[in-house]
């Protein structure tokens, strides 16, 4: 459905800020605690946290992250899941969030209500509260969620720590986001929490801008990620796009972006059979070893340097 309403009485602009905020609190329901632990004060009061804290922020923007083909509920869910994926990449769990809304007056009241239904459902499913936010009038719809979490175990997994020879793994399948996968993904929270407990796992991040680009953040200086193209898990959507574009499925898997799977490195001395067996006993989600970090200029036969492929780069795309 269109984000905009034609009749003025059906537009957000007909409500006024105070009434809109009142409705937002009602739409979000039980995921909003009472003030001062939720909406209604200058700041929300949150309990002290004895573990390492995590903070992340991501937006959804009309015309950039979604269009009118996407349902409002899925857009709200996507906003939450994008942030949850960041928490998952550190081995954490979510606690509470604030949301900032920039809304054109012509936006449909019905659309914004359904958007908040998606927010509320994801917050409830993942057991965190929405404790505040802000609303402003703007020419383009943009919603920004700031999510606060904490480390689930003893450490936060970061992007640094990989070494020469370490193995590169990814969860799930990659590519084909344009065919709707960017709206229907599952943040790998439980998997990320488990990986953070494993001593053989050295570094981790989520795949949001395409594996080819994101792997650069895991790659130590002087090394390159040498991947075996035959092992890269291309999604069915990636294979569909490949048939249309003439590119190989693994190229879509490396470059399409918005996969929100986890990519992580495993100690070169680890027993990979034992590691993958433990994974299979715990999760149905596939995990795949796709290569390893090697010295620049020393690619194994048949391997590709993932850094030479293309992912999504903000501000560098063709108009």
C-alpha positions as CSV (number, residue, x, y, z in Angstrom):
1,X,0.0,0.0,0.0
2,X,1.1,3.6,-0.6
3,X,2.7,5.3,2.4
4,X,0.7,8.4,1.5
5,X,-3.1,9.1,1.9
6,X,-5.0,11.3,-0.5
7,X,-7.6,12.6,1.9
8,X,-6.4,15.1,4.5
9,X,-8.4,13.5,7.3
10,X,-6.5,10.3,6.8
11,X,-3.1,11.9,6.9
12,X,-0.7,12.2,9.9
13,X,-0.7,15.9,9.4
14,X,-4.4,16.1,10.5
15,X,-3.6,14.7,13.9
16,X,-1.0,17.1,15.3
17,X,2.1,16.1,17.2
18,X,0.5,15.5,20.6
19,X,-2.2,13.2,19.3
20,X,0.3,11.4,17.1
21,X,2.5,10.6,20.1
22,X,-0.5,9.5,22.1
23,X,-1.5,7.1,19.4
24,X,2.0,5.8,18.9
25,X,2.1,4.9,22.6
26,X,-1.2,3.1,22.2
27,X,-0.1,1.3,19.0
28,X,3.1,0.1,20.7
29,X,1.1,-1.2,23.6
30,X,2.9,-3.3,26.3
31,X,6.4,-2.9,24.8
32,X,6.3,0.7,26.2
33,X,6.8,0.8,30.0
34,X,5.3,3.5,32.2
35,X,7.2,6.8,32.7
36,X,10.0,7.3,33.8
37,X,11.0,3.8,32.5
38,X,9.4,4.5,29.1
39,X,7.8,7.3,27.1
40,X,6.6,10.5,28.9
41,X,9.7,12.2,30.4
42,X,12.7,14.0,29.0
43,X,14.7,10.8,29.3
44,X,13.9,7.2,30.1
45,X,15.4,5.7,33.3
46,X,17.0,2.4,32.7
47,X,18.4,-0.1,35.3
48,X,22.1,-0.4,35.8
49,X,23.9,-3.1,33.8
50,X,26.8,-5.2,35.1
51,X,27.7,-6.6,31.7
52,X,29.4,-4.8,28.7
53,X,26.8,-2.5,27.1
54,X,26.1,-2.4,23.3
55,X,24.5,0.5,21.4
56,X,23.6,0.5,17.7
57,X,21.5,2.7,15.4
58,X,20.0,2.1,11.9
59,X,17.3,3.8,9.9
60,X,14.7,2.9,7.2
61,X,14.1,5.6,4.6
62,X,11.3,5.6,2.1
63,X,12.7,5.3,-1.4
64,X,16.0,3.9,-0.1
65,X,15.3,0.9,2.2
66,X,11.7,0.3,1.1
67,X,9.1,1.4,-1.4
68,X,5.3,1.2,-1.7
69,X,5.5,-2.5,-2.6
70,X,6.5,-3.3,1.0
71,X,3.8,-3.5,3.6
72,X,4.0,-1.0,6.5
73,X,4.3,-3.9,9.0
74,X,7.3,-5.4,7.2
75,X,9.0,-2.0,7.1
76,X,8.6,-1.7,10.9
77,X,9.9,-5.2,11.4
78,X,12.9,-4.5,9.1
79,X,13.8,-1.4,11.2
80,X,14.0,-3.6,14.3
81,X,15.7,-6.5,12.7
82,X,18.5,-4.4,11.1
83,X,19.4,-3.2,14.6
84,X,19.0,-6.7,16.1
85,X,21.4,-8.0,13.5
86,X,24.1,-5.6,14.8
87,X,23.5,-6.8,18.4
88,X,23.7,-10.4,17.1
89,X,27.1,-9.7,15.5
90,X,28.6,-8.9,18.9
91,X,27.1,-11.9,20.6
92,X,24.6,-9.7,22.5
93,X,21.0,-9.5,23.6
94,X,18.7,-6.4,23.2
95,X,17.4,-4.5,26.2
96,X,15.6,-1.3,25.2
97,X,15.3,1.2,22.3
98,X,14.3,4.7,21.3
99,X,12.9,5.6,18.0
100,X,13.0,8.9,16.0
101,X,10.4,9.5,13.3
102,X,10.7,12.1,10.5
103,X,7.2,12.1,8.8
104,X,5.8,14.0,5.9
105,X,2.3,15.3,6.7
106,X,0.7,13.3,3.8
107,X,1.7,10.0,5.3
108,X,-1.4,7.8,5.9
109,X,-2.5,7.3,9.5
110,X,-3.3,3.7,8.7
111,X,0.2,3.1,7.3
112,X,1.9,4.6,10.3
113,X,-0.3,2.5,12.6
114,X,0.6,-0.7,10.7
115,X,4.3,0.3,10.8
116,X,4.2,0.5,14.6
117,X,2.4,-2.8,14.7
118,X,5.5,-4.3,13.1
119,X,7.7,-2.5,15.5
120,X,5.8,-3.7,18.5
121,X,5.6,-7.3,17.4
122,X,9.3,-7.5,16.9
123,X,10.1,-5.9,20.2
124,X,7.8,-8.2,22.0
125,X,9.2,-11.3,20.2
126,X,12.7,-10.3,21.1
127,X,11.8,-9.2,24.7
128,X,13.0,-5.6,24.7
129,X,11.1,-2.4,25.4
130,X,10.7,0.8,23.5
131,X,11.4,3.5,26.1
132,X,11.1,6.8,24.1
133,X,11.8,8.8,21.0
134,X,10.9,11.8,19.0
135,X,8.7,12.9,16.1
136,X,9.4,15.6,13.6
137,X,7.9,16.8,10.3
138,X,10.1,16.2,7.2
139,X,9.9,16.0,3.4
140,X,10.8,12.3,3.4
141,X,9.7,9.5,5.7
142,X,12.6,8.2,7.9
143,X,12.5,6.1,11.0
144,X,15.7,5.7,13.1
145,X,15.9,3.1,15.9
146,X,18.6,3.3,18.5
147,X,18.9,-0.1,20.2
148,X,20.7,-0.7,23.5
149,X,21.8,-4.2,24.4
150,X,24.4,-6.0,26.5
151,X,26.9,-8.8,26.0
152,X,25.2,-12.1,26.7
153,X,28.3,-14.0,27.8
154,X,31.8,-13.1,28.9
155,X,32.9,-11.2,25.8
156,X,31.8,-9.1,22.9
157,X,32.9,-10.4,19.5
158,X,34.4,-7.6,17.5
159,X,35.6,-7.3,13.9
160,X,39.3,-7.5,14.9
161,X,41.2,-10.6,15.9
162,X,41.6,-12.7,12.7
163,X,45.0,-14.0,11.8
164,X,46.7,-15.5,8.8
165,X,45.3,-18.9,8.0
166,X,42.1,-18.5,9.9
167,X,39.0,-19.9,8.3
168,X,36.1,-17.8,7.1
169,X,32.5,-19.0,7.8
170,X,29.1,-17.6,6.9
171,X,25.6,-18.5,8.2
172,X,22.6,-19.1,5.9
173,X,22.6,-18.1,2.3
174,X,23.5,-14.8,0.5
175,X,22.4,-12.6,-2.3
176,X,19.1,-11.7,-4.0
177,X,18.0,-9.0,-1.7
178,X,16.3,-7.1,-4.5
179,X,13.7,-9.9,-4.8
180,X,12.4,-9.2,-1.3
181,X,14.9,-10.9,1.0
182,X,15.8,-7.6,2.5
183,X,12.4,-7.5,4.1
184,X,12.2,-11.1,5.2
185,X,15.4,-11.9,7.1
186,X,16.0,-13.2,10.6
187,X,18.6,-11.7,12.9
188,X,21.0,-14.4,14.1
189,X,20.8,-13.5,17.8
190,X,21.0,-17.0,19.3
191,X,23.6,-18.1,16.9
192,X,25.7,-15.0,17.5
193,X,25.5,-15.5,21.3
194,X,26.7,-19.1,20.9
195,X,29.5,-18.1,18.6
196,X,30.7,-15.6,21.2
197,X,31.2,-18.4,23.7
198,X,33.4,-20.4,21.4
199,X,37.1,-19.8,22.0
200,X,38.0,-20.8,18.4
201,X,35.9,-17.9,17.0
202,X,38.1,-14.9,16.6
203,X,36.0,-12.2,15.0
204,X,32.5,-11.6,13.6
205,X,30.2,-9.1,12.0
206,X,26.9,-9.1,10.1
207,X,26.6,-8.9,6.4
208,X,24.7,-5.8,5.5
209,X,26.5,-4.1,2.6
210,X,27.5,-7.3,0.8
211,X,30.1,-9.9,1.8
212,X,32.7,-8.6,-0.6
213,X,32.7,-5.2,1.1
214,X,32.1,-6.3,4.7
215,X,34.9,-8.9,4.7
216,X,37.3,-5.9,4.4
217,X,36.5,-5.1,8.0
218,X,37.5,-8.6,9.2
219,X,40.7,-8.8,7.2
220,X,44.0,-8.1,9.0
221,X,46.5,-5.8,7.3
222,X,48.6,-7.5,4.7
223,X,46.2,-10.4,4.3
224,X,43.3,-11.0,1.9
225,X,40.1,-13.2,2.2
226,X,40.7,-16.1,-0.3
227,X,37.3,-17.6,-1.1
228,X,36.4,-20.8,-2.9
229,X,33.5,-19.6,-5.2
230,X,32.0,-23.1,-5.3
231,X,31.4,-23.0,-1.6
232,X,29.7,-19.6,-1.3
233,X,26.1,-20.3,-0.3
234,X,24.1,-18.4,-2.9
235,X,20.4,-18.1,-2.1
236,X,17.6,-19.2,-4.5
237,X,16.9,-15.5,-5.1
238,X,20.6,-15.0,-6.0
239,X,20.4,-17.8,-8.6
240,X,17.2,-16.3,-10.0
241,X,18.9,-12.9,-10.4
242,X,21.9,-14.5,-11.9
243,X,19.8,-16.1,-14.7
244,X,18.5,-12.6,-15.5
245,X,21.7,-10.7,-15.3
246,X,24.2,-13.2,-16.7
247,X,26.4,-12.9,-13.6
248,X,27.3,-15.9,-11.5
249,X,25.2,-16.7,-8.4
250,X,28.3,-16.3,-6.2
251,X,28.8,-12.8,-7.5
252,X,25.3,-11.9,-6.4
253,X,26.0,-13.6,-3.1
254,X,29.1,-11.4,-2.6
255,X,27.7,-8.1,-3.7
256,X,23.9,-7.7,-3.4
257,X,23.9,-6.7,0.3
258,X,21.2,-6.7,3.0
259,X,21.7,-10.4,3.8
260,X,22.0,-9.9,7.6
261,X,23.8,-13.2,8.0
262,X,26.9,-13.6,10.2
263,X,30.4,-13.8,8.8
264,X,33.1,-14.9,11.3
265,X,36.6,-16.3,11.5
266,X,37.7,-19.5,13.1
267,X,41.2,-20.2,14.4
268,X,43.3,-22.0,11.8
269,X,44.2,-24.7,14.4
270,X,40.6,-25.5,15.3
271,X,39.1,-28.8,14.5
272,X,36.6,-27.8,11.8
273,X,34.8,-31.1,11.7
274,X,34.2,-30.9,15.5
275,X,33.1,-27.3,15.3
276,X,30.6,-27.8,12.4
277,X,29.3,-31.0,14.2
278,X,28.6,-28.9,17.3
279,X,26.8,-26.3,15.2
280,X,24.6,-28.9,13.5
281,X,23.6,-30.4,16.8
282,X,22.5,-26.9,18.0
283,X,21.1,-25.2,15.0
284,X,19.1,-26.0,11.8
285,X,20.6,-22.9,10.1
286,X,23.4,-24.0,7.7
287,X,26.9,-22.7,8.3
288,X,29.6,-22.9,5.6
289,X,33.3,-22.5,5.5
290,X,34.0,-20.5,2.3
291,X,37.8,-19.8,2.6
292,X,40.5,-18.4,4.7
293,X,42.8,-15.4,5.2
294,X,46.0,-15.6,3.3
295,X,49.0,-13.4,2.6
296,X,48.3,-10.9,-0.2
297,X,49.6,-12.2,-3.5
298,X,49.4,-15.9,-2.5
299,X,45.9,-16.9,-3.4
300,X,45.4,-20.7,-3.6
301,X,44.6,-22.1,-7.0
302,X,40.9,-21.5,-7.9
303,X,40.4,-19.0,-5.1
304,X,39.2,-15.4,-5.5
305,X,40.2,-12.4,-3.5
306,X,36.8,-11.2,-2.2
307,X,38.1,-7.7,-1.8
308,X,38.3,-7.3,-5.5
309,X,34.6,-8.0,-5.9
310,X,32.0,-5.2,-5.3
311,X,29.6,-4.7,-2.4
312,X,27.4,-1.7,-1.6
313,X,29.2,1.5,-0.9
314,X,27.2,4.5,0.4
315,X,27.6,7.6,-1.7
316,X,29.5,5.7,-4.4
317,X,26.6,4.2,-6.3
318,X,25.6,5.3,-9.8
319,X,22.6,7.7,-9.7
